[in-house]
Amino acid sequence: MIIRLHLLLVLLVGSFICGCDKTTLNGTRGHSDICEIHHVHMEQKKVPLIYGLMAPTDFSLTYHAASTNSFPHADDVGVGGCIVDTPKWVLIYSCPKCEEARHQWEIKYGKTR
């Protein structure tokens, strides 16, 4: 699954400035808790952080474009890049309307996982 580029940037920067909990990165720091697509309040959600470089496929590129434009805050994993590090989790913002839009997209086009 491909995650938005700005989340990856947040994760990389967050790895340098995270607090005492070295197993969880804070990907919400410095970001609004209002969804830019649906204009609703988002809740924080702790998701697993995965590492590794994933080869893009036609499907993953289509999913990435849809997620960026229709459901940017419906991630269920975080991407830590190709360098394996200590953190195992990342705190992200989750929008209920983004999650519903992702669910509808997955019904129409299939799941990515």
C-alpha positions in Angstrom: 0.0 0.0 0.0 1.3 3.4 -0.9 0.9 6.1 1.7 0.9 9.8 0.9 4.3 11.4 0.4 3.7 14.1 3.1 3.1 11.4 5.7 6.4 9.8 4.9 8.1 13.2 5.3 6.4 13.7 8.7 7.6 10.3 9.7 11.2 11.0 8.7 11.2 14.4 10.4 9.4 12.9 13.4 12.0 10.3 13.9 14.5 13.0 14.7 12.2 15.0 17.1 10.0 12.3 18.7 9.7 12.4 22.5 10.5 9.8 25.1 8.5 7.0 23.6 10.9 5.6 21.0 8.4 3.0 19.7 5.8 5.5 18.5 6.3 8.5 16.2 4.0 11.5 16.3 2.9 12.1 12.7 0.2 14.6 13.9 2.6 17.2 15.3 2.3 20.5 13.3 -0.7 19.4 11.3 -4.3 20.5 11.5 -6.9 18.1 13.0 -9.4 19.3 10.3 -9.6 17.2 7.2 -8.8 19.3 4.1 -11.2 17.3 1.9 -14.2 16.8 4.2 -13.7 19.7 6.6 -14.5 17.6 9.7 -12.6 17.1 13.0 -10.2 14.1 12.9 -9.2 11.8 15.7 -5.7 10.6 16.5 -5.1 6.9 15.6 -2.1 4.7 16.4 -1.2 2.5 13.4 1.7 0.1 12.7 4.8 1.5 11.1 6.1 -0.6 8.3 9.5 -0.4 6.6 10.8 -1.3 3.2 10.7 -0.1 -0.4 7.6 -1.2 -2.3 7.6 -1.4 -6.0 4.8 0.6 -7.6 2.1 -1.2 -9.6 -0.6 0.2 -11.8 -3.1 -0.6 -9.0 -1.0 1.0 -6.3 -0.6 4.1 -8.3 -4.3 4.3 -9.0 -5.0 3.8 -5.2 -2.4 6.5 -4.3 -4.1 9.0 -6.7 -7.5 8.2 -5.3 -6.4 8.4 -1.7 -4.6 11.7 -2.2 -7.7 13.3 -3.8 -10.6 11.5 -2.0 -9.5 9.9 1.3 -6.1 11.3 2.4 -6.7 10.5 6.1 -7.8 6.8 5.9 -4.5 5.1 6.4 -4.2 2.0 8.5 -0.4 1.7 8.3 2.5 4.2 8.3 5.5 3.9 5.9 8.9 4.3 7.5 10.9 4.2 4.3 13.7 1.8 3.3 15.8 2.1 6.5 14.5 -0.1 9.4 14.4 1.9 12.6 13.3 1.4 16.2 9.7 2.9 16.1 7.0 0.3 15.6 4.0 2.7 15.6 3.0 6.1 14.3 0.3 8.4 15.5 -1.8 9.8 12.6 -5.0 11.7 12.1 -8.0 9.7 10.9 -11.1 11.2 9.3 -14.3 9.1 9.5 -15.5 10.5 6.1 -12.1 9.6 4.5 -12.4 6.0 5.9 -15.9 5.8 4.4 -14.7 7.1 1.1 -11.9 4.5 1.1 -14.4 1.7 1.9 -16.6 2.8 -1.0 -13.5 2.9 -3.3 -12.4 -0.6 -2.2 -15.9 -1.9 -3.0 -15.7 -0.4 -6.5 -12.1 -1.2 -7.3 -11.0 -3.9 -4.9 -8.8 -3.9 -1.8 -5.1 -3.1 -1.9 -4.2 -5.5 1.0 
